Amino acid sequence: MLNLNSQFDLIRQSATVAMADRILALKAGGRNIIGLQVGDPDFGTHPAIVASALKAMQDGQTHYGPSVGTLELRQAIAAKLQRDEGVQYAPASEILVTHGGIHAYYTALQSILNPGDDVLIPDPSWATHSNMVVMLRGNVIRVPAPAANGFIPHLESWSQALTPRTRVIVLNYPSNPTGAFPSRAYLQKLQDFAGQYDLWIISDEVYGSLYYEGRPTSAAAIEGAKERTLLVNSLSKSYAMTGWRVGFLAAPSRVIQNALKAGQNSITCVAPFIQKAAAFALTDPAIQAVTADMRAAYSRRRELVLRLSHELESERVRVVPPQGAFYFFLDLRALKMSSVEMCERILEEEGVGLVPGSAFGEQGEGFIRLCIAASEKDVEAGFRAIVKWAERQ
C-alpha cells in the first residue's frame, strides 16, 4: 500500500468546519438552523472597498504582483501599525503581505521553526495554532489558561512548560475562543521571560481591533519586544473581508527574508487587485469609521447576551463577559457532559450551531463557543435556546 504523510494522523479537522458541514446537511433536509458557530462577520464588505478592487481589475491589475506585496499596501500596513499599535515597521523590509492571517502565521512558523522544536501555546486556543506546528514537525506544549484565571496562563505556568528545545511562544489576544486579553504589565513580564530564554513570540492579533473593556496591547509594542516578535494580522475580521484572503506578517527583516521564500514557494503572491482594495481599506478615513461601527454593533450584541444571562438566571449556563473578539465561551460544566455531546444535542434538539470547547484544548472541556457575528435576533434566539436546553438536563 502507498504510504501517506503520517504527520497528518496527529492533526484534527477543524471543529468549526465540521459543524458548518453538519449544518449545511441539516438545512438541505429542510431544518431551520441558527448558525452561531463560524467566526465570519455578518456585515458585507463595504461597497467602496469592492469598487476599489473592481477598478483595479479594470485597470489591468490581474497579473502577478510583487511576491512581498505591493509597496502601497506595505506602506498602508506600516501606517496602520504605527497608528493603532504604536509600533514602527519599515515597509520595504519588515512587512510581508500574505494570503490571509492563516498564511501569515504559517510563514512565520516556517521562518523560525526547526523539526523537533517545542512551541508553547495557551490552552484553550484556536486549533490551527497547534495543527500548523505539528504540520511543520514541531512539538506543541500546551500551557494551561484556566477559566479561574480569566483564560490567561499564570506566569509561572510558562516556566513550568519550558523545555530545552523550546523556541517559540504563540499568543492570540483577544483570544479565539475566549475573548480574553492580558494586561500590558503581564505582556512585559512575558517578554522578559522570552528574552531570558531566547524565545521567539508569534502574536496573532487578528482580533486586535475588536475590544470592549479597555484596549489590548500589541505584543510588539512592549519595550524591547519588536526584535523577537512576529506579528500576524489580517483584514478579515476588522473589515469584514474574510473571503478576500489578505493578511500580513510584520517581523524583523531576517524573518521576513525567510517568510518571503515560504510565500514565493506556496502562493507566489496575493492578487494585485485585492492588495489595492486592502490598501484602500486601511487608509480611507470613512472605512475606519465603518470598522468602528461594526465594533459598536458587536458591543451591543455582547450587552444583549449579558442582559439575557442576568434575566434568565441560569445556574447551568455561566457567562463570562469577553473583553474582545466576537465570541462567548459559555460555561456549561455544571451539566457534567462533554462539550461535543452538548453541541451535537443542542444542534439536533434546538437547531443552534455552536463549537465544542474541547476543540480548543483540554481547558475548554465543558464550555461551548457562541459567535455573536450574527444578527441580534439570531443571537437572542440562540442564547435563549441554549439556556432552555440546559435547564432541561
C-alpha positions in Angstrom: 0.0 0.0 0.0 1.3 3.5 -0.8 2.1 5.5 2.3 0.7 8.8 3.3 2.2 11.6 5.4 1.9 10.2 9.0 2.2 13.6 10.4 -1.4 14.3 9.4 -2.6 11.5 11.8 -1.8 13.9 14.6 -3.9 16.7 13.1 -7.7 17.1 13.8 -10.0 18.6 11.2 -11.5 22.0 12.1 -14.4 21.6 14.5 -15.9 24.8 13.1 -15.8 23.5 9.5 -17.1 20.1 10.7 -20.0 21.8 12.4 -20.7 24.0 9.3 -20.8 20.9 7.2 -23.4 19.3 9.6 -25.5 22.5 9.5 -25.5 22.5 5.7 -26.7 18.9 5.6 -29.5 19.7 8.1 -30.5 22.8 6.1 -30.5 20.7 2.9 -33.0 18.4 4.7 -35.3 21.4 5.5 -34.2 22.2 9.0 -34.1 25.9 10.2 -30.8 26.3 11.9 -29.4 29.3 13.8 -25.7 29.3 12.9 -23.6 30.7 15.7 -20.6 28.6 15.0 -18.5 30.4 12.4 -16.4 33.5 13.1 -17.4 35.3 9.9 -18.8 38.9 10.2 -22.4 39.1 9.2 -21.6 42.5 7.6 -20.9 42.8 3.9 -17.5 44.2 2.7 -18.0 48.0 2.3 -19.0 48.8 -1.3 -16.2 51.3 -1.6 -13.7 48.5 -1.0 -15.3 46.4 -3.6 -15.3 49.3 -6.0 -11.6 49.8 -5.4 -10.9 46.2 -6.4 -13.2 46.3 -9.4 -11.4 49.4 -10.7 -8.0 47.8 -10.2 -9.1 44.8 -12.2 -10.5 47.1 -15.0 -7.1 48.9 -14.9 -5.3 45.6 -15.7 -4.1 44.6 -12.2 -4.9 41.0 -12.9 -1.4 39.6 -13.4 1.4 38.6 -11.0 2.4 41.2 -8.5 5.4 41.6 -6.1 5.7 38.5 -4.0 6.5 40.5 -0.9 3.4 42.6 -1.6 2.8 46.0 -3.3 4.7 48.9 -1.7 1.4 50.8 -1.5 -0.1 48.1 0.7 3.0 47.6 2.8 3.1 51.3 3.5 -0.6 51.3 4.4 0.1 48.4 6.8 3.1 50.2 8.4 0.9 53.3 8.9 -1.8 51.2 10.5 0.6 49.6 12.9 2.0 52.9 13.8 -1.5 54.4 14.2 -3.1 51.6 16.1 -0.3 49.8 17.9 2.4 52.5 18.3 5.0 50.2 16.6 7.1 51.4 13.7 8.0 49.0 10.9 9.9 49.6 7.7 7.6 48.8 4.7 10.4 47.8 2.5 12.0 45.2 4.8 9.8 44.3 7.8 6.4 43.5 6.2 5.1 40.7 4.1 1.7 40.6 2.5 0.1 37.1 2.9 -2.9 35.0 1.8 -4.9 35.8 5.0 -3.9 35.6 8.6 -3.5 31.8 8.5 -0.9 32.1 5.8 0.9 34.8 7.8 1.0 32.5 10.8 2.2 29.6 8.7 5.0 31.5 7.1 6.0 32.9 10.5 6.4 29.4 11.8 8.2 28.2 8.7 10.7 31.0 9.1 11.9 30.2 12.6 10.9 26.6 13.5 13.1 23.6 13.0 11.8 20.0 13.2 11.7 18.8 16.8 11.5 22.3 18.3 8.9 22.9 21.1 6.3 25.6 20.9 4.4 26.9 23.9 0.7 27.5 23.1 -2.0 28.5 25.7 -4.9 26.1 26.3 -7.6 26.9 25.2 -6.6 28.4 21.9 -7.6 28.2 18.2 -6.8 24.7 17.0 -4.9 25.8 13.9 -2.2 27.3 16.0 -1.3 23.8 17.2 -2.1 22.0 14.0 0.4 24.0 12.0 3.2 23.4 14.4 2.5 19.7 14.0 2.5 20.0 10.2 5.9 21.6 10.4 7.1 18.7 12.6 7.4 20.8 15.8 6.1 19.8 19.2 3.2 21.5 20.9 3.4 22.2 24.6 0.1 23.3 25.9 0.2 25.9 28.7 -3.0 25.9 30.8 -5.0 29.1 30.7 -7.8 28.2 33.2 -11.1 29.8 33.4 -10.4 30.7 37.1 -7.5 32.9 35.8 -9.6 34.6 33.1 -8.3 32.3 30.5 -4.8 33.7 30.8 -1.9 31.4 31.8 -0.3 32.0 35.2 3.1 33.5 34.6 4.8 30.6 36.4 3.0 28.1 34.0 5.2 29.4 31.2 8.3 28.5 33.2 6.9 25.1 34.1 6.2 24.3 30.5 9.7 25.3 29.3 11.9 22.6 27.8 15.5 22.6 26.5 14.0 22.6 23.0 11.5 25.4 23.4 12.0 28.0 20.7 8.6 29.8 20.3 5.7 31.2 22.3 2.4 31.6 20.4 -0.1 34.3 21.6 -3.6 35.2 20.3 -5.2 38.2 22.0 -8.0 39.0 22.0 -8.4 35.3 22.1 -10.3 32.9 19.9 -12.3 31.3 21.6 -12.5 33.2 24.9 -12.2 36.9 24.0 -9.7 37.4 26.8 -6.5 39.5 26.7 -3.8 40.2 29.2 -2.6 43.5 30.7 0.4 45.4 29.4 2.2 44.5 32.6 1.6 40.8 32.0 3.0 41.1 28.5 6.0 42.9 29.8 6.8 40.1 32.2 6.2 37.5 29.4 8.6 39.4 27.1 11.2 39.4 29.9 10.7 35.7 30.2 11.1 35.3 26.4 14.3 37.4 26.5 15.8 35.4 29.3 15.4 32.1 27.4 15.9 33.5 23.9 12.5 32.7 22.6 10.6 34.0 19.7 7.0 35.2 20.1 4.4 34.9 17.4 1.5 37.2 18.2 -1.8 36.5 16.3 -3.6 39.9 16.6 -6.4 39.3 14.1 -9.0 40.4 16.6 -7.0 43.3 17.9 -9.4 46.0 16.7 -12.4 44.2 18.4 -12.4 45.2 22.0 -14.9 46.2 24.7 -13.2 46.5 28.1 -10.1 48.6 27.6 -7.8 48.2 24.6 -5.4 45.3 24.1 -1.7 46.0 23.9 0.2 44.5 20.9 2.9 42.1 22.0 5.3 44.0 19.7 4.6 47.3 21.4 6.4 46.2 24.6 9.8 47.9 25.1 12.5 45.7 23.6 9.9 43.2 22.2 10.0 44.0 18.5 13.3 42.2 17.8 11.8 38.8 18.9 8.1 39.3 18.0 6.4 38.1 14.8 3.1 40.0 14.5 0.3 38.3 12.5 -2.8 40.1 11.4 -5.4 40.3 8.6 -8.3 42.4 7.3 -10.7 39.5 7.6 -12.5 40.4 10.9 -11.9 44.1 11.2 -13.1 45.0 7.6 -15.5 42.1 7.0 -13.2 40.7 4.3 -12.9 37.1 5.3 -13.3 35.8 1.7 -10.7 38.2 0.3 -7.9 36.3 2.0 -5.4 39.1 2.7 -3.2 39.4 5.7 0.3 40.3 6.7 3.3 39.4 8.8 5.4 42.2 10.5 8.7 41.0 11.8 12.5 41.6 11.9 13.9 41.8 8.4 15.8 38.5 8.6 12.5 36.7 9.4 10.7 38.4 6.5 13.5 37.2 4.2 12.7 33.6 5.2 8.9 34.2 5.1 9.2 35.7 1.6 10.8 32.4 0.4 8.0 30.5 2.0 5.4 32.7 0.3 7.1 32.5 -3.1 7.0 28.8 -3.0 3.5 28.4 -1.8 1.2 31.2 -3.2 3.6 33.3 -5.4 1.8 36.5 -4.5 -1.6 37.9 -3.3 -3.7 39.1 -6.2 -2.8 42.8 -7.0 -6.4 43.9 -7.2 -7.1 42.5 -3.8 -4.0 44.3 -2.5 -5.3 47.6 -4.0 -8.6 47.1 -2.2 -6.8 46.3 1.1 -4.6 49.4 0.9 -7.8 51.5 0.4 -9.5 49.8 3.3 -6.6 50.5 5.7 -6.2 54.2 4.7 -9.6 55.6 3.9 -11.0 57.6 6.9 -14.6 56.7 6.0 -13.8 53.0 6.1 -12.2 53.3 9.6 -15.4 54.8 10.8 -17.3 51.8 9.4 -15.0 49.4 11.3 -15.8 51.4 14.5 -19.5 51.0 13.7 -19.0 47.2 13.4 -17.3 47.1 16.7 -20.2 49.1 18.2 -22.7 46.5 16.8 -20.7 43.6 18.3 -20.7 45.5 21.6 -24.5 45.8 21.5 -24.8 42.1 20.9 -22.4 41.4 23.7 -24.5 43.5 26.1 -27.6 41.7 24.8 -26.2 38.3 25.9 -25.1 39.7 29.2 -28.6 41.2 29.8 -30.2 37.9 28.8 -27.9 36.0 31.1 -29.0 38.2 34.0 -32.7 38.0 33.0 -32.7 34.2 32.7 -30.6 33.5 35.8 -29.5 30.0 34.7 -27.2 28.2 37.1 -26.3 25.8 34.4 -25.1 28.3 31.8 -22.5 30.7 33.2 -21.5 33.7 31.1 -18.0 35.3 31.3 -18.0 38.7 29.6 -15.5 38.7 26.7 -13.0 41.6 26.6 -12.7 41.4 22.9 -13.3 39.4 19.7 -16.8 38.3 18.9 -17.2 35.1 20.9 -18.7 34.0 24.2 -17.1 30.9 25.8 -20.2 29.7 27.7 -19.5 27.6 30.8 -21.8 24.6 31.0 -19.6 22.4 33.2 -22.4 22.1 35.7 -24.1 19.6 33.2 -21.2 17.1 33.6 -21.4 16.4 29.9 -18.8 16.5 27.2 -18.8 19.7 25.1 -19.1 17.6 21.9 -22.2 15.9 23.1 -23.6 19.2 24.2 -23.1 20.8 20.8 -24.5 17.8 19.0 -27.6 17.7 21.1 -28.2 21.5 21.0 -27.9 21.3 17.2 -30.3 18.4 16.9 -32.8 19.4 19.6 -32.8 23.2 19.4 -31.4 23.9 15.9 -28.5 26.0 17.1 -25.0 25.6 15.7 -22.1 26.0 18.2 -18.5 24.8 18.6 -17.4 22.5 21.4 -14.9 23.9 23.8 -12.8 20.8 23.7 -11.9 21.7 20.1 -9.7 24.4 21.6 -7.9 22.2 24.2 -8.4 20.4 27.4 -9.1 23.5 29.4 -12.1 24.1 27.0 -13.9 21.0 28.0 -17.3 21.8 29.4 -17.5 25.0 27.5 -19.2 25.9 24.2 -18.3 28.8 21.9 -21.1 31.1 20.7 -20.3 33.6 18.0 -22.1 36.9 18.0 -21.1 37.8 14.4 -24.8 37.2 13.6 -28.0 39.3 13.8 -29.3 40.3 17.2 -32.4 38.3 16.5 -30.3 35.1 16.0 -28.0 35.8 18.9 -31.0 36.2 21.3 -32.9 33.3 19.9 -29.8 31.1 20.0 -28.9 32.0 23.6 -32.4 31.5 24.9 -32.5 28.1 23.2 -29.2 27.1 24.9 -30.4 28.1 28.3 -33.8 26.3 27.7 -32.0 23.2 26.7 -29.5 23.3 29.6 -32.4 23.7 32.1 -34.0 20.5 30.9 -30.9 18.4 31.6 
